[in-house]
């Protein structure tokens, strides 16, 4: 087993385990956020194995560094260290959700083909900041610019929603 | 060399875990985190296909998805804070005014 396979399967198993920890952690929201960080970082390792170096760096910076920190800020702001929910009222809906997910699992796992075409030789610098950046500023420049509008709208929307009273 | 179907399988498993979280948990923060997990699983599929075909377009889509996820978290948590200020809860069962 080569080093890249070792990293792929190890990090993939860690991602699955910590994702399960996030979903199954009913008591402590902070611990769930920490499990999410572990999932994000192991996925960054998987991205490096799959030759997506820029995406891996952005994954750590944006997901593990920014998004989860915002989650933790909100948990602290609302003082929600522990869930104190009363027992669920809608067990039927919960069971329906689980059954739906299991059906989806069967469909997904049966849809995975057994042999997919794979290019063995990839160009030099594939997935690095230089190659991806060149594509981003030439062929994908319109989506890139539209992204800035999206971020602006999200920032204004978040401020308006979270502000106590608009003057 | 990682077989593509293993990458897609990992992506499907993570997506399903996110689906379970989004459908069965009642803490709104955990539901948002599960949605982030589902977006991440889709990113993994994009990256896997980008590697398999030797094209970088998938990685550029991933950059767009990361931006959308960040915006979604900002707006979603803003809505969450506004809701918490009005209802003093993050339990989605107490926020069912618009449900059927």
Interface residues (C-beta under 8 A of the other chain):
Chain A: X4 X5 X8 X12 X15 X16 X19 X20 X22 X23 X25 X26 X29 X32 X33 X36 X39 X40 X43 X46 X47 X49 X50 X51 X52 X54 X55 X58 X59 X62 X63 X66 X67 X70 X71 X74 X75 X77 X78 X80 X83 X85 X88 X89 X90 X94 X97 X98 X100 X101 X104 X105 X108 X109 X112 X113 X114 X115 X116 X117 X118 X119 X120 X121 X122 X123 X126 X127 X131 X132 X135 X136 X140 X143 X147 X150 X151 X153 X154 X155 X157 X158 X159 X160 X161 X162 X164
Chain B: X1 X2 X3 X4 X5 X6 X7 X8 X9 X10 X12 X13 X14 X15 X16 X17 X18 X19 X20 X21 X23 X24 X25 X26 X27 X29 X30 X32 X33 X34 X36 X37 X40 X43 X44 X47 X48 X50 X51 X52 X53 X54 X56 X57 X59 X60 X62 X63 X64 X66 X67 X68 X69 X70 X71 X72 X73 X74 X75 X77 X78 X79 X80 X81 X82 X84 X85 X90 X91 X93
